[in-house]
């Protein structure tokens, strides 16, 4: 049989399998079970699971129809949560250990709690700190020699964050200053004033010092905003910063200094203020290559401002703050926030939804002298042993428990003015649909997905989150060989110097195109839920030196012995990452000193949830037939595109993409075995050529797959 005939037969086989799968999916959807989770405005039900319903055949009409389209997708979700102020941490720190642990699990546990996955913190004091402070009050210290986290943050904030990391290792930290140190400002005060231009470099250095200091504490910063509410001069602390000042500060100092220090991966998110001003964030986003997107609050304006800015800049938008007041009602606040903040912001492209203060005491404190005296926390800490969950707890919980980080928003539309909705597809394939009924009476809605539908009565002033579809199966097997990649450094486990002796040191090192046999590992079950991890180059086993149990012992390759020293438990952390725990010591596989350098030792250490203890498995070998078919399948499953051209510019070592498409797209490059070797998200601007550097890819044949809101396009390329 000719090669072309073989390929055609395989492609036809894959298409038949795909058609069979689609028919099976359509059949199964008709019997799909849906689980409702309800919070009512009268508080009779609070995030309470209701009796399941099932999809059936879509028939008849309903004036309150919510239609879900799984094929139309929008932004990827980063997560949900609260601002964790220094004051929050102060009151939480005063609790008895058992109750403190329960409170933190209620908020942050991905399984038993709300799964709050983004924590916003202040750089220095916020208005809900017990006092106003910065990390360097030494006037004129432009080199930041006296920068220090000592004080309230090291005493209260940082210990609580570390406890949260143990509960949810994938937590994202967004950091925001309320004010620069007073000596850098035009008025020398905590309240109002602006940053003097002569201190732009020093203030950027202050940010870099902060990111480094938090990293040294084991707390990686995911993103920063240059200033909280830059148009509000009345808070304590506060500081004015107009759009020209902000983009100049970012472009001239903050962006370059962060990049030079190795923190170019930390997001710079502009604005961080109300939806009544779209000109400010549009100006900064369109005039700074360092800026990832813009953050919004909704004390003024309309939530549609987020779409306005996103569409004008093609950059990301984030909802980062809204408070609930002590004088409000549960029903009124819950309804307004569900419609405008939760459903409204995500329907307007927001990648996050954050409410204001996580916790305060019964006097609505601590706070600075000029701080908010009506801000109600998601939790009120009554005393050392009791706490009360307030409306913001349920506002965030209605979405965070069911929509996971990495979910994508899907199309959802309602025919009723009193029914608002937003839908998501989770990374595990499950669907979450959040619905709110603003009407004064119960409304029986119809939810339609494809040719199937179900009906459900949503009470007045109440929210229901419907979930259905696949879940993440437990880890049971790992066929083939894998690179084991550190989340912190993006480097893989490597037998140092390609050693062939028992006791050979294990290090981290760059891996290119699947790496050598000393970087390829297989997992073999011991039959009781644990694994032996075996390197391909020698067939030896991953183990701890001297069969020890102490922190800091080095990890080695060893000749097999029948003991727990050679066994490891592998536990999913979500998002494609795992922790690897040695059975004998109970200690975690860990990169020494949180290093990102080639050659850093691999050791065991008590598990803290740090990124240097989180691992990704990238399969690099399975069966040859499966790998060959994988490449053909990539091409077979995707249509070609008449308005997209992909080619290699050999002179510049760049992959170039010409298209008239607009918006975000994922680009994946697969090697000839079908394994992904590069993945990147790009933003198409109509008429502009996009470039991806491929200088590190070896010569050979690859498949490029481009996926955006208009579909997928694949092409084989040759790198010479």
Helices and strands as residue ranges (DSSP letters): H 3-30, E 33-40, E 48-49, E 53-54, E 56-57, E 65-76, E 79-83, H 86-93, H 97-108, E 118-123, H 152-152, I 153-157, H 158-167, E 172-177, G 182-184, G 197-199, H 200-216, E 223-225, H 243-249, I 250-254, H 255-260, E 267-275, H 279-286, E 291-301, H 305-313, E 316-321, E 324-325, H 330-337, I 338-343, H 344-347, E 350-357, E 359-361, E 375-376, E 379-381, E 387-389, H 391-400, E 408-414, E 419-425, E 431-437, E 443-449, E 452-458, E 462-468, E 481-486, E 492-495, G 496-498, E 504-509, G 517-519, E 521-525, E 531-535, E 541-544, G 545-547, E 555-558, G 564-566, E 568-574, E 577-582, E 588-591, G 592-594, E 602-605, G 611-613, E 615-621, H 624-636, E 644-649, E 654-659, E 663-670, E 676-684, E 690-693, E 700-708, E 711-719
